Amino acid sequence: MAPAPSGSAVPGLAGAPGRPTSAGTDGPPTGTPEPPPEERRLLALHLPRLAVERRFRLLARRNAAPPPDHPFALIIDGPHGFFIHAATPAAEAAGIHRGGRLVDARAVCPDLLAQEADPAGDEAALLDLALWCRRWCPWTTPDGTDGIAMDVTGSTHLWGGEPALLEEMEARLAGLGLSASTAIAPTRGAAWALARFGAGRETCAPERLAERVAPLPVPALRIDADTALLLRRLGLATVGALAAIPRAPLARRFARTTPERNPLLRLDQMLGRRPEPLPCPEDPPRFLARATLSEPVLDPTPLLPALAAELCAMLAAKGFGARRIALTVFRSDGAVSAAEAATARATRDPAHLARLFDGRLDRLDPGFGFGFDHVTLGATVAEPLPSRQAGLDARRDEGEDLARLVDRISARFGPHALARPAFHESHIPERREVWVPALGPAPPQPPVPHARRPLRLFDPPEEVRVLYALPEGPPAQFTWRRVTHRVTRFAGPERISPEWWRDRPGTRLRDYYRVEDHEGRRFWLYREGLPDDGRGGTPRWFVQGIFG
């Protein structure tokens, strides 16, 4: 396999909505053949900080990344509050580690910056990175949430040997902002262990396999934490200690357990006594229409309809639709230019795709006396799009018409010209809705609220003056927008506490009331704080929304 160009990008690592797919080719089979253990060479790539480094890459694209020496962590919501999912070296140096509670981490480091993690995005980025790693060998697959397993049997000589391959790989990943540890061994389990518990950038010969893995701790067997703790309590702290004892007692103890709980099975896989196939995902289909011209042209617009029709035929044959397309023109002097367009939903309508480039190809410079002699139109992002049958009444899909309108406006004024509301996990009413680009992935459906909520919310809430009989009760009268409303009926209170992991210390709780005035109009009011709660002066009242 020839080396890939040094300027290739890693798809999905920058948070794109999908993996790029750009002539339909079939991927490799779903597993590697099993040569003898002494002939196999498995490479393990460990990315210990993939999640936080990917987030830094995304923030840097928006010029919002914190300083490298400032403690920063990603958090995930758990049954007992948020806990640390990943942390930067600066945060770890301050005593913050994966698995700890966020409240404890803030007590240790009050300056900690925390953001919610994106496990689904990290998983997609890892799969994209595994496909990108096929520049070094044809067999790659994600290994857990922080690693990639690769079968480099017969490929290392193309890169100058195993040490040169590991050095090239780590250097290329460092250029992408990713820290990595690598190892090559005769088995997948041994390579996994040496990449995480070895010296780093290590190669292990088959004759030294048992000797090299013997001093490694038992978690290097890819077993869960409970099984590792049990083995340590039995005095089996290393792989060598486990391999030295009789197997029969442990075999009875772990006979019916899963591989993650069976240290003997993992030991046999590590030492090559049991086969361990390497299942590899297929390459995503690639969709690219080409036009090679005998004479250069100055304007590629007349070629668009035919290219779009050819591209859509490829998409239809595979059951896909385009979400992002790119028109690339190659000038006769070697210069390359491109124009991109995106769609709100997957489509394979050639007329619609060609129309997205209306008025956008004038900026492509044909050069003085050169012109374009090669033009390609590819789907850089594609999604499955099954064929749909129109209804018997021959009515058009209104959602498809709306999506096409969004596509044309975004193509003319830019991808950030249109936005749509999306649900956001929060129990603070004004934070439950955020605005996202209309061309992004479809937002999740909001859950059904457990309590009645008004149809219209004010953001920010508008302050009102109230008159009430009891300081801790509902208002008897309130003035809003210079109009006095006399309360005739009310329901509540519904207490909503502040989000302590996001709000400033001292933020006051809210008591919400649904009230109806003397003219039958219904409002959603809340009191911010309680009298004598020690968090400010007199509580204030606000209108949060209107019913009906």
N, C-alpha and C positions, 0 to 999 in steps of 0.2 A: 504493500500500500504506500502510495506516495505521500509525502508530508503535505499537510494542508497549508494554504496561504496564511501568513502570519497575521493578516488583518481581519480574519474571520471573526464574526461576533458570536456571542453566546446567546441563543434565542431564549426569551423568557426571563433572563436574569435581571433585566431592568424593569420587570413588572408589566410586560405586555399582556393584553387580555387573553392571548392564546399562543400556542407554539407556532412558529412560522412553518408553513408548508409551501414550498415554492415550486413535466413529463412524468406521469404516474409510474413509479418504480416499486417493486416489491421489496420488502425488507428481508433480513436474515431469518432463518428458522427460529423457533421459540426456545431452543436450547442448544448448548454446545455438545459436540461429540465427546466421548470419554476416552482419551488416550491413556496409556499407562501413567500412574502417578509420577514416575520419575521423568516423564517427558512433558508434563503439563507445567505451565508457568502462569500463575494467577497473580494479578496485581490488585491491590486494595488501595483506594484513594479515600482518605479521611478528611472531611471538611468540618472541623470542630466548631467553626463560627459562621457557618453558612447563613443562618437566619439573620444575625445581627449585621454581618457584612453586606448582605443583600439589602437590608434596610438602609444602611449608610449609603449604598450606591443610589438608591431611590431618592433619598433626601438630598444627596449632592446634586442630582439632576435638577432639583428645585431650589438649589442654593439654601437649603434649610438644615444641612447636616451640622450637628454640634461639634465642638472641637474634639480632636482625637483623645486628648487627655481628660476630658470630662466624663464622669461615670454615666453610662447609658445602658439600659436594659430593655428587653422585650418581655412582656407579661402575658399571661393567659389566665382566664377566669376559671376557677376551680370551685369545688363544693364549699370551701371555707374562705373564699375571697381570691384575690389575684395572687399568683405566685410567679417567680422568675422563670422565664423560658430560655433566655439567652442573655449573656452579658458581655460587655467589652472588657479587654484587659484592664482598663482603668477602673471599671466597676469591680472586677475581681480583686484588684489590688486593694480596694476599699473594704473588702470583706463580704462582697455580694456574690452569691453562687447560685447556680441553676437548682431549682426546686425549692428555694426559700420563699417565704411569704413576703409580699410586697411591703406590708406594714412593718415587718421586722427589718427589711432592707432600708426603708426610709429612716428608721430609728438609728441604724448604723451609719447611713450616709444621707443626710437631709438634702443634699444637692443632687441626688439621683434623678436623672431624666428617664421616664418610663413611657413606652408606647405599647399598644396592644400588638401582639404578634399576628402573623398571617400564615398559619400552618399550611393551608391549601395552596397559597402562592409559593411557599417554600418547596412544597412537594412537586409542584409543576416545574419550578425552576431547576430542581434536582434532576427531574426526568429530561428536561431540555439539555442540561449540562452533560448527562450520560450520553445522549445522542451526539452532542458536540464532541465528546471524547472519542468518537469513532474515527477521528482523524488518526489516532494512534493504533487502533486495532478494531476489527469488525464486531467484537463481542463485548458489549458493555451493558450494564443494568444498574439501576439504583440499589443500594444496599442499606436498608434502614432509612433513617431520616437525615443522616449526615455523612453518607459515604457512597462510593461507586465501586462495583466489582467489575474487573476486566480480565478477559482471557487473552493474554498476550503471547500465547504459544505460537512460535513461528513468525512473530512480528518484531521482536526486539532488535534484530540485526539491521532492520531498515533505519533505525535511529542511532546506530553506533554501539549497541549493546544495552544491557539492562541499566547500569548506572547512568549512562547518557540519557536514556529514556526517562528515568525518574527526574533527573535534573531538568530536562526540557519541559516536562509536565509541570513541575512545581514553579518554574520560571514563568510559564505561560499563564498559570492560574494566579500567580502573584501580580502579573500585569493587569488582571481583571479585578484586583482587590480582594482576592480570596486566599486565605492561609490554608495550607494543605500539608498533610503528612502521607507518605507513600511507602509501600513495601511490596516486594515480589517474593513469592514462595511457591512450593509445589502444590499446595492446596489452598482452597478459598479460606478456610478457617485460620490457617497459619498466617496468610497474608493479612487478614482482618486483624488478627491479634498483634502482629508486628507493627502495623500502621498505627495502632492506638497505644500499645504498651512497649514498643521497641524504641530503638534509638532514632528512628526516622530515616527515610531514604535508604532503606535496608533491603538487601537481596539475600535470600537464604537458599543454599544449594540443597538438593534432595538428601545427600548423605549427612547433612548437618541438621536435618529438620527436628528430630527428637531432642537432640542436644540443645538446639536454640530455643525451643518453646518450653523446655522444662522449667526454667526459673521464672516464667511469667506468672502473674497472679491468676487465680481461678476465674475472675470476670473475663479474662481473655478468651474463655471458651464460648463466648456468646450465650451465656446463661443469664437468667434474670437475677435481680438483686436478692430475692429470698433464697434461691438455691445457692448462690455464692455465699450468703451468710451462713447457711446450714453447713456447707463444706468447711468454712473457716472454724465453726464451732466444733467440728469433728477433727480439727487439727490438720486439715488439708488446705493449705493456703496457696499452694502453687500447682501448676500443671504436672510437674514432675512428681510431687507427692501423691497426687491422684493416680497417676499412671503406675506407681510403685506398689499400691495395695492390691489385695485380691479383689476380683471383679464381682464375684458371686453375691456378696451382701448388698452392694450398691445396685447391682442389676435387679435384684428383687425389689429394692426400694423405689427405683425410678422406671420400672418396666412399663407402666401405663401412663407416663407423663408425656407432655409435648416436648419437642426438641429443645425449647428454651428452658425446660426444667430437667432435662436429661443430660447430666455432665458426661456420662460414658459415651452416649451417641455423639456429642460434640467433640469429645476427645478422639474418637475413631475417625470422624470427619477431618479433624485437624491433622492427624497423622497419616491420612490417606488410606486407612483401612476400610472405609466406607465411601462409596462414590457420592459426590454432591454436584448435581448438574447446575449449570449456570443459565437460568432462563433469561432470555433477552427480549425486550420489547421490539416490535417491528419498527422500522423507519416509517415516519409519517409519509403519506403520499405527497408527491411534489407535482405542482401544476404550473406549467410554463409553456406559453405559446411563443413561437419565434417567427420572424420574417427576415430572411436574408435577401438583400437587394443586389441586383447586378449593377445598378447605377445609384449613387447617393441621391437622397432627397433632402429638401430643405425643411419640409413640414411632415411630421409623422401622422398628422390627424387623419388623412384618408386611409391609413392602414388600421386604424382602431377598430372599426366594425368587424373586419375579418379576424383580427386577433382576439377580440372579445368573444366572437362566436366559437372560435377554436378552443379558447380557454373554458368556456361554459360547457362545451361538449366533453372536455376532460373531467370537469367537476361532476357532470351528470353521470358519467360512466362509473365513477367511484362513489356516488351518493353524497357529495359534499357541496357546500356553497361557500362563496368567498366573503370574508369579512374585511379584508384589507388587500388591496391590489397595488402593484407597482409597475409603471411603464418605464422601461430602461432603454435609452437610445445610445448607440455606439457610433461615434464620429469616425470618419475615415482616417483621421490623424491619431486615433487612439483615445481621445477624450470620451468620458462616459458621463451622462447626465441621467437623472431619474425624476419622476413625478409620482406621488403616492396619493391614494384616496382610500377612504374607509366607509363602511356601511353600518347602519344601526342593527341590521339583522342579516343573517346569511342569505345570499342570493346567487343565482346563476342566470340572470336575465342579461343577455349581451347588450341590448339597447341601453339598459339602465347603467351598466358598468361603463360603457363608452361615453355616456352623457356626463359622468362624473368628472371627466377631464375637459369639459367645455371651458374655453377661455383660460386654461391653465398650462397649455403647451407653448405659449408665446415666449416664456422665459427660457426654453431650451435653445441654447445657442448653437446653430449649425456651423458656425465659423465661416471665415471668408474663404470661399472656394473649396470647402470640404464637403459638408453635408453628412447625413446619417446613412450608413450602409447596412446596419443591423439593428433591429428593434425587437424587444421582448415585452410581453405582458404576462406577469405571474401573480398568483394568489399567495402572498406572503403569510396570510393567516386564513385558514379555512376551517369550517366546522361541518359536522355531519348535517345533511339536509335531505331528509327522505322526500320522495315524490308525494305530492298531495293532489287529490282529486277535487276539482271544483264542485260546488254544490249543484243540485239539480236546478236551482233557480238562476244559475249563472251569475250570481252576485260576486263582486270583487271583495277580496279581503281588505277591510278598512285598515287593519293594522299594517298590511303591506304598503298601502298607499301612504300612510303616515311615515313609515320607515323610509320610503323613497323621498318624501319631502325633507325629512331630516338629513338624508344623505346629500341632497342637492344644496341645501342651505349650508351645511358644514363644509362641503367642497368649495363653496364660493367664499365663505367668510371665515373659515378656519374651524378646526375640530372643537375649539372651546367656545364657539359662538352660541351653542345650545347646551342646555343642561336639563336634567330631569330629577325629580325627587327620589330618594332612596331611603329605605328604613335603616336606622342605626340603633344598635343595642344600647339603650339608656332608659332609666325610669324617670329622668327629668323631661317633662313634656316638650320643651323647645329643643331638646337635643335628640329626639327620636327621629328626626328627619334631616337629611343632609342632601346637598345638591351634587350630583356627579355628572361627568360628561355624557351627553346623549349617545355618543358612539362607543361607549364602554360596554362591558358585559352587562347582561340584564341583572338588575338588583334583586335581592331575595324578597319574597313576599312577606309583608309584615304580619306578625301574629295577631290573632283576634284579641283586642284589649279585654282585660278582665273587668274593667269598670267603664262606665259611660264617659265618653269624651266628646267635647264639642267638635263641630265640623270645621270651625274656623279658629285658628290659634294666632295669637299675636306674638311676634318675636322681634324685639323684646317685649315682655309684658308691660302694660301701661299702668302707671300708678294712679290710685284713686284716693279720695278723702272719704272716710267712713264715720258713721255715728252708730255706736252700739251701746247696749245696756250693760253687758258684762264684758270685761276686757278679754276673756278667753272664749267668748261666744261668737256667734255669727253677727254680721252687721245688721242694724235695723234700717240703715239708710246709707247710700254712698253717692258721691258726685263724681261723674266721669265725663270728660269732654264738656264741661260746663253745664251738664244736665244732671239734675238730682233724681235718683231712683229710690223709691221706697220699697223695701223688701217685704213681700207678703208671704212667701214660702221659701224654705231652704232645705237642703239635705247635706249632711256632712257632720264632722269634718273627715276628710281623707288625708292622712298625714304622709308626706313624701320627704324622706331624709336626703340630705346632700350626698353626692358621690365623693366620699372621703378620699378616694385614690386620685381624684381629678380636681376637686374644688380646693380653694385655699383654706387653711385652718381658720376656724371661727365662722365659717359659712353657716347660716341659720336654716333650720328646717322650715317646711311649708305645711300649712293646714288649708286644704282646698274645700270650698263650699260651692254647691250648685244652688243658685238663688234665682228667684223669679220676682220681677218687680210688679208694681201696681198696674202696669199696662200689658202684662203677660209676656214680657221679654225675659229670656233666661240667659244668665251669665255664669261664667266659671271664674270665681274669685279665689284668691289665696292670701293668707296672712303669712308674712315672712318673719319668723321668729316668735318667741313667747315673751310675755312680760317677765322681767327679772331672770332671764336665762343666762345672763352674764356674757352675751355675745353682741351687745350693742344697746342702743337706746330703745325708744318706743317702737313696737313692731309696725311695719308698713304693710299696706294692702295694695294688691295689684289685680287687674283684669287679665286673665290668661287667655280666655276665649269666649266665643258666643255660640249658643246652641241655635240651630235652625237658620 
